[in-house]
């Protein structure tokens, strides 16, 4: 199986101790977001975990303990944008702290295993498309040699973020604008040794030199682990998503980054309440098993091709 850590929250930033404890114990619990009383027990042995995909905006808290993952294959998706704290209030300074963290992570595990994400791209009076291009180029210059790929995507106006986006006076980006900025970013990335792919975009950006990408990338994982995988596209994601099947480990409404465009948090009060229930020794992230809960062993297995056809 592929372990996703996590689409729902920033585990490397806020809950790294919990995850390392779960690796040590060999299992974790995940509460079903559609049925709160249903909990899955997930085995974490290296024999069944083919690769771990981390999603984060700040993995600094994981760096000194990466040796605890020596028995696992993994890579990081590291989001770095040009937004300030009006948009991403929980993050430290990009130039002084986050870019150096990105560079250190790349030095430790290799450029292939650190993917830069510049998303979501949005437009308002402060964050114009010209601003986005300048910010993208500035970051790309600093990350040259530290990554081989950048993933871009444009803001989706989910109903739950409409109020925040209205308050920030976020404007719609036209197809023509989308194509232009994509092409400019792809050209910049190419000059700094990176390919550019898109994430779950309905628009066809091929004319701008950008193909659809996959965050849970079967081809990349096969390269990292050295053998082929047998599995399917993730049926639980959006139609435009190209991700390979994976198992989620996170919990919605627990990310303390506070990003104004985030769809994974209901509101700040809910996040604070859930985060207050965090116990790094618990099998559950942010909470305990209650009297009405039912824990079910989820059947998991390696997806490696039995023939072990090595990728060269």
C-alpha positions as CSV (number, residue, x, y, z in Angstrom):
1,X,0.0,0.0,0.0
2,X,0.9,3.6,-0.4
3,X,0.5,5.7,2.8
4,X,-0.7,9.3,2.4
5,X,0.5,11.5,5.2
6,X,-1.7,13.5,4.6
7,X,-4.1,15.3,2.4
8,X,-6.3,16.2,5.4
9,X,-3.8,17.9,7.6
10,X,-0.1,18.8,8.0
11,X,1.3,15.9,10.0
12,X,5.0,16.6,9.4
13,X,4.5,20.2,10.7
14,X,2.3,19.6,13.8
15,X,2.1,15.9,14.5
16,X,5.5,14.4,13.6
17,X,6.0,12.9,17.1
18,X,2.7,11.0,16.7
19,X,3.7,9.6,13.3
20,X,7.1,8.5,14.5
21,X,5.4,6.8,17.5
22,X,3.0,5.0,15.1
23,X,5.9,3.8,13.0
24,X,7.6,2.5,16.1
25,X,4.4,0.8,17.3
26,X,3.7,-0.6,13.8
27,X,0.1,0.5,13.4
28,X,-2.3,3.6,13.6
29,X,-6.0,4.3,13.8
30,X,-7.9,6.4,11.2
31,X,-11.3,7.8,11.9
32,X,-13.7,7.6,8.9
33,X,-14.6,11.2,7.9
34,X,-18.0,10.0,6.7
35,X,-18.8,7.9,9.8
36,X,-17.1,9.2,12.9
37,X,-17.7,6.1,14.9
38,X,-15.9,3.8,12.4
39,X,-12.2,3.6,13.0
40,X,-9.7,1.6,10.8
41,X,-6.6,0.0,12.2
42,X,-3.8,0.2,9.7
43,X,-0.7,-2.0,9.8
44,X,2.5,-0.1,9.2
45,X,5.1,-2.8,8.8
46,X,7.7,-2.2,6.0
47,X,6.4,-5.4,4.4
48,X,3.1,-3.8,3.5
49,X,4.0,-0.1,3.2
50,X,5.5,0.3,-0.2
51,X,6.0,4.0,0.0
52,X,5.0,7.0,2.3
53,X,4.0,10.2,0.6
54,X,4.3,13.2,3.0
55,X,2.4,16.5,2.3
56,X,3.6,19.5,4.2
57,X,4.3,23.2,4.4
58,X,7.0,22.8,7.0
59,X,8.8,19.5,7.7
60,X,11.4,21.0,10.0
61,X,10.3,18.9,12.9
62,X,11.0,15.7,11.0
63,X,14.5,16.3,9.8
64,X,16.5,15.1,12.8
65,X,14.6,11.9,13.0
66,X,14.5,10.7,9.3
67,X,16.7,7.8,10.2
68,X,13.7,6.3,12.0
69,X,12.2,5.8,8.5
70,X,15.2,3.9,7.2
71,X,13.2,0.8,6.6
72,X,10.7,2.7,4.4
73,X,10.6,4.4,1.0
74,X,9.2,7.9,1.0
75,X,9.1,11.3,-0.6
76,X,7.8,14.7,0.4
77,X,5.5,17.2,-1.3
78,X,6.6,20.5,0.1
79,X,4.3,23.5,-0.6
80,X,6.1,26.9,-0.9
81,X,4.2,29.9,-2.2
82,X,4.6,33.6,-2.4
83,X,1.8,34.4,0.0
84,X,2.3,36.3,3.2
85,X,0.7,35.8,6.6
86,X,-2.5,37.4,5.5
87,X,-3.1,34.2,3.5
88,X,-0.9,31.7,5.4
89,X,-0.9,33.0,9.0
90,X,0.6,29.9,10.6
91,X,3.8,29.7,8.6
92,X,7.2,31.1,9.4
93,X,9.1,33.4,7.0
94,X,9.6,31.7,3.6
95,X,13.0,33.3,2.8
96,X,14.6,33.0,6.2
97,X,13.2,29.6,7.4
98,X,11.2,27.5,4.9
99,X,13.4,27.7,1.8
100,X,16.5,26.7,4.0
101,X,14.4,23.8,5.3
102,X,13.5,22.7,1.8
103,X,17.2,22.8,0.8
104,X,18.3,20.8,3.9
105,X,15.6,18.2,3.3
106,X,16.8,17.8,-0.3
107,X,20.4,17.5,0.8
108,X,19.4,14.7,3.2
109,X,17.2,12.6,0.9
110,X,17.9,13.8,-2.7
111,X,16.2,16.1,-5.1
112,X,14.1,13.4,-6.7
113,X,12.3,12.8,-3.4
114,X,11.3,16.4,-2.6
115,X,8.5,17.8,-4.9
116,X,7.9,21.5,-4.8
117,X,4.2,22.5,-4.8
118,X,3.3,26.1,-5.8
119,X,-0.5,26.0,-5.1
120,X,-3.1,27.1,-5.1
121,X,-2.6,30.0,-7.4
122,X,-5.2,32.8,-6.8
123,X,-5.6,36.4,-7.9
124,X,-6.6,39.5,-6.1
125,X,-5.5,43.1,-5.9
126,X,-2.4,42.2,-3.8
127,X,-1.6,38.8,-5.3
128,X,-1.8,39.7,-9.0
129,X,-0.7,37.2,-11.7
130,X,2.4,39.3,-12.2
131,X,3.1,39.0,-8.5
132,X,2.7,35.2,-8.7
133,X,5.2,35.0,-11.6
134,X,7.8,37.1,-9.7
135,X,7.3,35.1,-6.5
136,X,7.5,31.8,-8.4
137,X,10.8,32.8,-10.1
138,X,12.3,34.0,-6.8
139,X,11.6,30.7,-5.1
140,X,12.7,28.7,-8.2
141,X,16.0,30.4,-8.2
142,X,16.6,29.4,-4.6
143,X,15.5,25.8,-5.1
144,X,17.6,25.1,-8.2
145,X,19.2,21.7,-7.8
146,X,17.0,20.9,-4.8
147,X,14.1,19.4,-6.7
148,X,13.3,18.0,-10.2
149,X,9.6,18.8,-10.3
150,X,7.2,21.6,-9.4
151,X,3.4,21.0,-9.2
152,X,1.1,23.9,-9.8
153,X,-2.7,24.3,-9.5
154,X,-5.2,27.0,-9.5
155,X,-7.7,27.8,-6.7
156,X,-10.9,25.8,-6.7
157,X,-13.8,27.8,-5.2
158,X,-15.1,25.2,-2.8
159,X,-18.3,26.3,-1.0
160,X,-16.7,26.1,2.4
161,X,-14.0,28.7,1.5
162,X,-16.3,31.1,-0.3
163,X,-16.6,33.5,2.6
164,X,-12.9,33.7,3.1
165,X,-12.3,34.3,-0.6
166,X,-14.9,37.0,-0.7
167,X,-13.3,38.8,2.2
168,X,-10.0,38.6,0.4
169,X,-11.6,39.9,-2.8
170,X,-10.3,36.9,-4.8
171,X,-11.0,37.2,-8.5
172,X,-11.7,34.5,-11.1
173,X,-8.8,33.6,-13.4
174,X,-9.8,33.3,-17.0
175,X,-8.7,30.4,-19.2
176,X,-6.5,32.7,-21.2
177,X,-4.8,34.0,-18.0
178,X,-4.4,30.5,-16.7
179,X,-2.7,29.4,-19.9
180,X,-0.4,32.4,-20.0
181,X,0.8,32.2,-16.4
182,X,1.2,28.4,-16.7
183,X,3.5,28.9,-19.7
184,X,5.6,31.5,-18.0
185,X,6.0,29.4,-14.9
186,X,6.9,26.3,-16.9
187,X,9.6,28.3,-18.8
188,X,11.0,29.6,-15.5
189,X,11.0,26.2,-13.9
190,X,12.7,24.7,-17.0
191,X,15.5,27.2,-16.7
192,X,16.1,26.0,-13.2
193,X,16.1,22.3,-14.0
194,X,12.5,21.5,-13.0
195,X,9.6,20.0,-15.0
196,X,6.2,21.5,-14.3
197,X,3.1,19.5,-13.9
198,X,-0.5,20.4,-12.9
199,X,-2.6,19.0,-10.1
200,X,-6.2,18.0,-10.7
201,X,-6.8,20.7,-13.3
202,X,-9.9,20.5,-15.5
203,X,-8.3,22.9,-18.0
204,X,-6.0,21.6,-20.7
205,X,-2.6,23.2,-20.1
206,X,-0.7,21.2,-22.6
207,X,-0.4,24.2,-25.0
208,X,1.6,25.8,-22.2
209,X,3.9,22.9,-21.9
210,X,2.4,21.5,-18.7
211,X,1.0,18.0,-18.5
212,X,-1.3,16.6,-15.7
213,X,0.6,15.3,-12.8
214,X,-0.1,12.9,-9.9
215,X,0.6,13.7,-6.3
216,X,0.6,10.0,-5.4
217,X,2.7,9.3,-8.5
218,X,2.9,5.6,-9.5
219,X,5.8,6.2,-11.9
220,X,7.8,8.1,-9.4
221,X,7.2,5.6,-6.6
222,X,8.3,2.8,-9.0
223,X,11.5,4.6,-9.6
224,X,12.1,5.2,-5.9
225,X,11.4,1.6,-4.8
226,X,12.9,0.0,-7.9
227,X,10.0,-2.2,-9.0
228,X,6.6,-2.1,-10.5
229,X,3.3,-1.6,-8.7
230,X,0.0,-3.3,-9.4
231,X,-2.9,-1.1,-8.6
232,X,-5.5,1.4,-9.8
233,X,-6.3,5.1,-9.9
234,X,-7.6,6.4,-6.6
235,X,-11.4,6.2,-6.9
236,X,-11.9,8.4,-3.9
237,X,-10.5,11.5,-5.5
238,X,-11.8,14.1,-7.9
239,X,-12.3,13.0,-11.6
240,X,-9.4,15.2,-12.7
241,X,-7.1,13.7,-10.1
242,X,-4.5,11.2,-11.5
243,X,-3.3,9.9,-8.1
244,X,-2.6,6.2,-7.6
245,X,-4.5,4.4,-4.9
246,X,-3.4,5.1,-1.3
247,X,-4.5,5.0,2.3
248,X,-5.1,8.3,4.2
249,X,-3.7,8.7,7.7
250,X,-4.9,12.2,8.6
251,X,-7.9,13.9,10.2
252,X,-9.8,16.9,8.9
253,X,-10.1,20.1,10.9
254,X,-6.7,19.6,12.7
255,X,-4.3,21.7,10.6
256,X,-2.9,24.7,12.4
257,X,-1.4,26.4,9.4
258,X,-4.6,28.5,9.1
259,X,-4.4,29.0,5.4
260,X,-7.3,31.1,4.2
261,X,-7.8,29.1,1.1
262,X,-7.9,25.7,2.9
263,X,-10.8,23.3,2.3
264,X,-9.7,20.8,5.0
265,X,-10.7,22.9,8.1
266,X,-14.2,23.9,9.1
267,X,-13.2,26.9,11.2
268,X,-10.5,27.9,13.7
269,X,-12.5,27.0,16.8
270,X,-12.9,23.4,15.6
271,X,-9.2,23.1,14.8
272,X,-8.2,24.4,18.2
273,X,-10.6,22.0,19.9
274,X,-9.3,19.0,17.9
275,X,-5.7,20.0,18.4
276,X,-6.2,20.2,22.1
277,X,-7.1,16.5,22.1
278,X,-3.8,15.6,20.5
279,X,-1.8,12.9,22.3
280,X,1.4,11.8,20.5
281,X,1.1,8.4,22.2
282,X,-2.4,7.7,21.0
283,X,-3.1,5.4,18.0
284,X,-5.6,8.1,16.9
285,X,-4.6,11.5,15.7
286,X,-6.3,14.1,17.9
287,X,-8.7,12.0,19.9
288,X,-9.4,8.8,21.7
289,X,-11.5,5.8,21.0
290,X,-14.9,6.4,22.6
291,X,-17.5,4.0,23.9
292,X,-19.6,4.1,20.7
293,X,-16.6,3.6,18.4
294,X,-15.9,0.5,16.5
295,X,-12.3,-0.4,15.5
296,X,-12.0,-2.5,12.3
297,X,-8.8,-4.1,11.0
298,X,-8.3,-2.8,7.5
299,X,-6.9,-5.4,5.1
300,X,-3.7,-4.0,3.6
301,X,-1.0,-5.5,1.4
302,X,2.0,-4.6,-0.7
303,X,1.2,-3.5,-4.2
304,X,4.6,-4.6,-5.5
305,X,4.6,-6.7,-8.6
306,X,5.3,-10.3,-7.6
307,X,7.7,-10.6,-10.5
308,X,9.8,-7.7,-9.0
309,X,10.5,-6.2,-12.4
310,X,13.2,-3.7,-11.6
311,X,13.0,-0.2,-13.0
312,X,16.3,1.1,-14.4
